[in-house]
Amino acid sequence: MKICYFAWMREKMDMAEEELTLPTTIKTVADLMDFLKKRDEKGAHAFDDSSLLRVAVNQSFANFDHPLSDSDEVAFFPPVTGG
């Protein structure tokens, strides 16, 4: 699985993207977020408040209950407004 981090998520995670072999316990975006939050201090800080995050799976907006597979690309980013 490819995970991409944008805007302040990139800064908090100290990387733009990473490759991850999906553990069998991770079935949804929420599971992935929980895994990343518990993995290390950077993840704990970045995923501290999920209300500040949006997610896309395979370049389409998704909810936190969206199912995942090893071949997915998941992107995390803050809410964006236009003007």
Protein Blocks (a to p, Z undefined) as FASTA:
>chain_A
ZZddehjllmmnopabdcddddfklmbfklmmmmmmmmpmmlmmmmmpmmlpccdeehia
cdfklccdfkbccddddddddZZ
